[in-house]
Amino acid sequence: MSEEMKWEAGRNTHENIIYVCFGGLSNTGITAALAALEAVQELGLKKVAIGCLAGLPTNVAPVHGKTKAAGKIVTVDGCPFECSKKVVEAAGFRVNKNIVLTKDIGMKKRRSTRTSVVT
Ligand code: SF4
């Protein structure tokens, strides 16, 4: 049975929130994006949702509300530039866990040569 989730500012519809760099120019950014999507698919939207990274510096109220209401904030970045962690912190939030694919699993960054992210 699925429960409709209403997107209201400040209402905690998701237990935790993931922010992902989603960099499409490299293998690392694409992998970060796919990893976050996989986590949501496996755990379900009640447990975790992917936050709107661009909604933080643009001050989108519901995005700030959801982030404030989240139990934990996790960022997933492809490389040492740590784009998502920096954006989240610049918006005034504390990151509970930051994963960097090049550092934490030793992924080598290279330009993306994929023509599709769907296999
Ligand atoms: S963290 Fe690295 S891979 Fe991700 S968007 Fe920034 S530069 Fe690209």
Residues whose N, C-alpha, C, O or C-beta is under 5 A from the ligand:
A	BS01	SF4	C21 F22 G23 S26 T28 G29 D77 G78 C79 F81 E82 C83
